[in-house]
Amino acid sequence: MNVRYRVDLDQPERDALTALLRGGKHPARKLKRAQILLAADAGLSDAAIAATVTVGGSTVYRTKRRFVEIGLEAALSEEPRPGAERKLTGKEEALLVATACSSPPPGCARWTLELLANEFVKLTAHEQVSRETVRRRLAENDLKPWRKDMWCIPKIDAEYVARMEDVLDLYAEASDPARPVVCFDESPTQLVGEVRQPIPAEPGRPERYDYEYKRNGTANLFVFLDAHRSWRKVKVTERRTADDFAHCMRDLVDVHYPEADCIRVVLDNLSTHTPAALYQALPAEEARRILRRLELHYTPKHASWLNMVEIEIGVLRGQCLDRRIESRSRLVAEVEAWERRRNASGARINWMFSTEQARVKLA
C-alpha cells in the first residue's frame, strides 16, 4: 500500500528541509515530518523511518501521502482535524462573558470556574456545563474574572489635559543649559538587616540568606533627573517634610544648577510640593530668592506616570535597592555609587509619549 507514495525530493526541497532541521524554532511535529521526508527520499523503508524518527508507521504513511498528493508545505503542516462540535452557541458564549463580567453571587468575593458553570446551567437549557468548557471560552475572550487590578482612574478634564500637555511640551524641547528641565520626586525605602549571616555563593549553589530579617526603620530618597541629559541626583533623608523639600529646592538652585537662569521643575501634587513650603522652612527673603530661579510644573492629579523620574526610581530600585540594606550610612554609600556609575554611563530616559499621541489617545 505504501509503495505508490514514493518520495522524490528535488534539490531545492532537500535544501529547505535541511535548513529547517538546522536552525530556528519550529514545532517538534514539523521537524519529525521533515526527517521522515528526507529519510524516505534517501530510500529507507517505512519501518526503518518509524524506528529512526520514533514515530508510528501511520505517521510515516500520512506524511508521504500528503507530500505526493498535495505537496511539501502540506506534508509539513498539521492535517485538519474535525474536532467536536462547540457546546455553546454564539449567543450562549456572549451570555457567559456577560455573566463573568457581572458581580459574583452574594457571599462570594469573585467568580470561579465552578460558580460560572453552575450559574450558566441555571440561565440556559444545558443540564451540565464543565469547568473546562467555561475555561476555554473565557480564555478565547482573554477574560479572567477572578483577577482584579487596582488602578487610579483619573478624571480627564480641561485641567488634566492642560497640565499633561504642559509637561509633554517641556520634554519635547531641545536641551537648554540656561533653562534646564528637572524631574523631581521622592520614594520611601525600608532599612532591613540580616538576623543571620548569609551563606556566600559557590559553584553549583546560589547565595543563601535567611527568610527572617530585622527592620531598622525607614529612609526617604529625593530623586532629581535632568530630562535632557544624563544626570540624576539622589538625596537620602530621614523624612519627606516641607523642610526637606525646601532644602532640596535650595540645593537644586545653589549646588546643582548655579549658572541656570531658570530651572523648570516637573513634580507631582504632594502637599509639601508648594512654594509655601519654602516660606515655611526658610526666611522670606531666602525663599523668594530661590523661587525666582524656579518654575514649577505639576503633573495632572492621578497621573504621576507623566513624571519621567518615576521611571528612574524604578531603575534605581531594580539595579541598587533590590536587596537588604541595613543602615542609612550604607544606603547613602550604595546609592552614591549607583548614581556615579549611571551618570558616567550616559544613560537617559527615552521618552516616547508626545502631545500629539496624547491627543489621539485621549480623543
C-alpha positions in Angstrom: 0.0 0.0 0.0 2.8 2.4 0.8 4.8 1.7 -2.3 2.8 4.1 -4.5 3.6 7.0 -2.2 7.2 7.4 -3.3 9.0 10.5 -2.1 11.4 12.0 -4.6 12.6 15.4 -3.5 14.3 17.9 -5.8 17.4 19.7 -4.7 15.6 23.0 -3.5 13.2 20.8 -1.4 16.1 19.0 0.2 17.9 22.3 0.9 14.7 23.7 2.5 14.2 20.6 4.7 17.9 20.6 5.7 17.7 24.3 6.7 14.6 23.6 8.7 16.3 21.0 10.8 19.5 23.0 11.3 18.2 26.2 12.8 15.3 28.2 14.2 12.4 27.3 16.5 9.8 25.0 15.0 7.2 22.6 16.4 8.5 19.2 17.1 6.0 17.5 14.9 7.0 19.6 11.9 10.7 18.7 12.5 9.8 15.0 12.6 7.9 15.2 9.3 10.9 16.9 7.7 13.1 14.0 9.0 10.5 11.5 7.6 10.6 13.1 4.1 14.4 13.2 4.0 14.7 9.6 5.1 12.1 8.5 2.6 14.0 10.3 -0.2 17.1 8.5 0.9 15.4 5.2 0.2 14.7 4.0 3.8 11.7 1.7 4.4 8.7 2.8 6.4 9.6 0.6 9.3 13.2 1.9 9.4 11.9 5.5 9.2 9.5 4.9 12.0 12.2 3.4 14.2 14.7 6.1 13.4 12.4 9.1 13.9 10.5 7.4 16.8 7.0 7.8 15.3 4.3 5.4 14.3 4.0 3.7 11.0 0.8 5.6 10.3 2.5 8.9 10.7 5.1 7.9 8.1 2.3 6.8 5.7 0.3 10.0 6.1 3.3 12.3 5.7 4.4 10.6 2.5 0.8 10.5 1.2 0.3 14.3 1.8 3.6 15.0 0.1 2.7 13.0 -3.0 -0.9 14.3 -3.2 -0.6 17.9 -2.1 3.0 19.0 -1.8 5.8 19.8 0.6 4.1 22.5 2.7 1.1 20.3 3.2 3.2 17.4 4.3 5.0 19.5 6.9 1.8 21.0 8.4 -0.9 19.6 10.6 -3.7 17.7 8.8 -7.1 19.4 9.6 -8.9 17.7 12.4 -12.7 17.8 12.6 -12.9 18.1 16.4 -16.1 18.0 18.4 -19.0 20.4 17.9 -18.8 23.5 20.1 -21.0 23.1 23.2 -22.0 26.7 23.4 -23.6 28.8 20.6 -22.5 32.3 19.9 -25.4 33.8 22.0 -24.6 31.4 24.9 -21.0 32.4 24.8 -21.9 36.1 24.9 -24.1 35.3 27.9 -21.2 33.5 29.6 -18.9 36.5 29.1 -21.6 38.9 30.4 -22.1 36.8 33.5 -18.3 36.6 34.1 -18.2 40.4 33.9 -21.0 40.9 36.4 -20.9 40.9 40.2 -20.5 37.4 41.8 -23.2 35.9 43.9 -23.8 37.1 47.5 -21.2 35.7 49.8 -18.6 35.3 47.0 -15.6 37.6 46.5 -15.1 36.6 42.9 -16.4 34.3 40.1 -14.7 30.9 39.9 -15.0 28.4 37.0 -17.3 26.2 39.1 -19.5 29.1 40.1 -19.8 30.2 36.5 -20.6 26.7 35.3 -23.4 26.3 37.9 -24.8 29.8 37.1 -24.8 29.0 33.4 -26.8 25.9 34.0 -29.4 28.0 35.7 -29.5 30.6 32.9 -29.7 28.1 30.0 -31.2 24.8 28.9 -28.0 23.0 29.4 -28.2 20.2 32.0 -24.5 20.4 32.6 -21.5 22.6 31.6 -18.0 21.5 32.5 -15.4 23.8 34.1 -13.1 23.1 31.1 -15.8 24.5 28.7 -16.1 27.6 30.8 -12.3 28.0 31.0 -11.8 27.6 27.2 -14.5 30.1 26.3 -13.1 32.7 28.8 -9.6 32.1 27.6 -10.7 32.8 24.0 -12.1 36.1 25.2 -9.0 36.9 27.3 -11.1 37.1 30.4 -10.1 36.2 33.9 -12.9 37.3 36.2 -11.1 36.1 39.4 -8.4 38.7 38.8 -8.5 42.4 39.6 -6.1 45.3 39.1 -6.0 48.2 41.4 -5.8 51.4 39.4 -6.1 55.1 40.0 -8.7 56.2 37.5 -8.1 59.9 36.5 -10.7 62.4 35.7 -9.9 63.6 32.2 -11.0 67.2 32.2 -9.5 70.5 30.9 -7.1 70.9 33.9 -5.8 67.3 33.3 -5.2 68.0 29.6 -3.6 71.4 30.3 -1.1 70.0 32.8 -0.3 67.0 30.7 0.4 69.0 27.6 2.5 71.5 29.6 4.7 68.6 30.9 4.9 66.9 27.5 5.9 70.1 25.8 8.8 70.5 28.2 10.1 67.0 27.4 9.9 67.8 23.7 12.0 70.9 23.9 15.7 70.9 22.9 18.2 70.9 25.8 18.9 74.4 27.1 21.6 74.7 29.8 20.1 78.1 30.8 16.6 76.7 31.3 17.0 73.0 32.3 14.1 70.7 32.9 14.5 68.7 36.1 12.0 66.0 37.2 11.7 65.6 40.9 10.0 63.1 43.3 10.6 61.1 46.5 10.4 57.5 47.4 10.4 55.8 50.8 12.6 52.7 51.4 13.0 50.3 54.3 16.2 49.7 56.1 16.4 45.9 56.6 19.2 44.0 58.3 20.1 40.3 58.5 19.4 38.2 61.6 21.8 35.5 60.4 24.8 35.9 58.2 24.1 34.9 54.5 26.0 32.0 53.1 28.1 33.1 50.1 27.5 31.6 46.6 29.8 28.8 45.4 29.9 26.8 42.2 26.6 24.9 41.7 24.9 26.7 44.6 23.5 30.2 44.8 23.9 32.6 47.7 21.5 31.7 50.6 20.0 34.0 53.1 17.6 33.5 56.0 13.9 34.4 55.5 13.9 36.2 58.8 15.1 39.8 58.8 15.4 42.7 61.1 13.6 46.0 60.4 15.8 49.0 61.2 13.4 51.8 60.3 12.9 53.7 57.1 14.6 56.4 55.0 13.4 58.7 52.2 15.0 59.2 48.8 14.6 62.5 47.0 15.5 62.0 43.3 16.4 64.6 40.7 16.5 63.7 37.0 17.5 66.0 34.1 15.1 65.4 31.3 17.6 66.3 28.5 21.0 64.9 29.7 22.5 62.0 31.6 22.3 63.4 35.1 20.5 62.3 38.2 21.0 63.0 41.9 19.7 61.1 44.9 19.5 62.6 48.3 18.8 60.4 51.4 16.9 61.9 54.2 15.0 60.7 57.3 11.7 62.2 56.3 9.9 64.0 53.4 8.6 67.1 55.1 8.2 70.6 53.8 11.5 71.5 55.3 13.2 68.6 53.4 11.5 69.7 50.1 12.7 73.3 50.7 16.3 72.3 51.2 16.1 70.1 48.1 15.0 73.1 46.0 17.8 75.2 47.5 20.3 72.5 46.6 18.9 72.5 43.1 19.4 76.2 42.7 22.7 76.8 44.5 24.5 73.5 44.1 23.4 71.6 41.0 22.4 74.4 38.6 24.1 77.6 39.9 24.5 79.0 36.4 21.0 78.4 35.1 18.7 81.4 34.6 15.5 79.4 35.3 15.1 75.7 36.4 11.9 74.2 35.3 10.9 71.5 37.8 8.4 68.8 37.0 6.7 67.4 40.2 3.5 65.8 41.4 0.8 67.3 43.6 2.0 66.2 47.1 1.0 68.7 49.7 4.6 69.7 50.5 5.5 70.4 46.9 4.4 74.1 47.0 6.1 77.5 47.1 4.6 77.8 50.6 6.9 75.0 51.8 9.9 77.2 51.2 8.4 80.1 53.1 7.6 77.7 55.9 11.2 76.4 56.1 13.3 79.4 55.2 13.3 83.1 55.8 11.1 85.0 53.4 13.9 86.7 51.5 15.7 83.3 51.1 12.5 81.6 49.9 11.8 84.4 47.4 15.4 84.2 46.1 15.1 80.5 45.4 11.6 80.8 43.9 12.8 83.4 41.4 15.0 80.8 39.9 12.4 78.1 39.8 9.4 77.4 37.6 7.2 74.6 38.9 5.2 72.4 36.5 2.8 70.0 38.1 1.6 66.7 36.6 -2.1 66.1 36.5 -3.7 64.5 39.5 -3.5 60.7 39.4 -1.0 60.9 36.5 2.4 60.7 38.2 3.4 58.4 35.4 3.9 61.6 33.4 6.9 62.4 35.6 9.9 61.0 33.9 11.7 60.5 37.3 9.2 57.7 38.1 11.0 55.5 35.5 14.4 56.4 37.0 13.2 55.5 40.5 12.2 52.1 39.1 15.7 51.7 37.6 17.2 52.6 41.0 15.2 50.0 42.8 16.0 47.3 40.3 19.7 48.0 40.0 20.6 49.0 43.5 17.9 48.6 46.2 16.6 45.1 45.4 18.4 43.6 48.4 18.6 44.1 52.2 20.4 47.3 53.2 20.6 47.6 57.0 21.6 51.2 57.8 21.3 54.7 56.5 25.0 55.1 56.1 25.3 52.0 53.9 22.2 53.2 51.9 23.9 56.5 51.2 27.1 54.8 50.1 25.3 52.3 47.8 23.1 55.0 46.2 26.0 57.3 45.6 28.0 54.5 43.9 25.0 53.7 41.7 24.5 57.4 40.9 28.1 57.9 39.8 28.1 54.8 37.6 24.8 55.7 36.0 25.7 59.3 35.3 29.0 58.2 33.8 27.3 55.6 31.6 25.4 58.3 29.6 22.0 56.6 30.4 18.9 58.7 29.7 15.2 58.1 29.7 13.9 57.6 26.1 10.6 59.3 26.5 8.2 58.3 23.6 4.8 59.8 24.6 4.2 63.1 22.8 1.5 65.8 22.9 0.1 64.6 19.5 -0.1 61.0 20.7 -1.8 62.1 23.9 -4.5 64.0 22.0 -5.2 60.9 19.8 -5.2 58.5 22.8 -7.5 60.7 24.9 -9.6 61.9 21.9 
